Structures are given as C-alpha cells and as structure tokens.
C-alpha cells in the first residue's frame, strides 16, 4: 500500500496539493492553459467540432464525432449499427466529415481504430497506417491512420 488514496495523491513540499476532484472550472483551466501554451508555438488552433448523424425511419443508425484543429481533421468516433454496415453509411459519414474539413481549410485527417474494428475500411478510403500500439487493449493492437485531404476535382 502506497498510502495514496483514490481521492488524494498527497501534497508536495511546496504546498501544492494533488487530488482527483475535478470541477468544470478546473477542466477549463487545464484545457485553456494547454491551448494557450500550444498556440504560442503553432498559432490559433481554430478548434471546431465535427459531428454527423445517420438516421433512418427508426432512428439513429450511425454517427461520426471529431474535430478540426490546426488544419487537421481528427475522427474520434465513427459508428454504424450492425444492420447498417456494408450499406455505405460509414463511407458517407466519413466523406461528409472530410468535405467539411476541406471547407475549413484542413489538409490532412487522422483517426485510430482497434485491430478488430475497421482498419481495412479506412485503408479502402485512402487512409494509411503510420503507427501501431501493441498490447492496447491487452491482447490487441490499436492502429493510427492518416490521410492527405486533397481538394475535390469538380
């Protein structure tokens, strides 16, 4: 036993207390502080959310969540329900996000997926593997993919 409780990781010699009680204001301070530091180096992030929902007559059948930041699209979540898979819904969602990102001036996209998920799907759509995290989650791998967002030919 280390003597550190779930609630408190203890104090330091300089009077700083470490704990895991996070308020919304605390989170805003952390995110804002990191963003301010990064923007000194990289310029404005222009962070904007990306979200699309696919619906049929019964309700939600899929969706995509992510954001654009520093001229990149990041796809955090892409889901299509089991009956909807193989019907082009995922492709339409990803195409919509990529088009929105292009319109926002983005040049690239990135995402990650577990090995039992959709790597071949993303590769079919032009994404390329740039990294692998072995053993995450235990017994599996997480793949990191990217794609250059070329302007659409009209």
VENZIGI-V554334 format. One record per helix or strand of 3 or more residues. SS is the DSSP state (~ for helix, > for strand). FROM is the first residue (numbers start at 1). TO is the last residue. Records with the same first field share a line. If there is no record, write none. Layout:
SS: FROM-TO / FROM-TO
//
This chain:
>: 8-11 / 17-19 / 48-56 / 59-69 / 72-80 / 108-114 / 128-134 / 141-148
~: 24-42 / 82-84 / 89-103 / 119-124
//
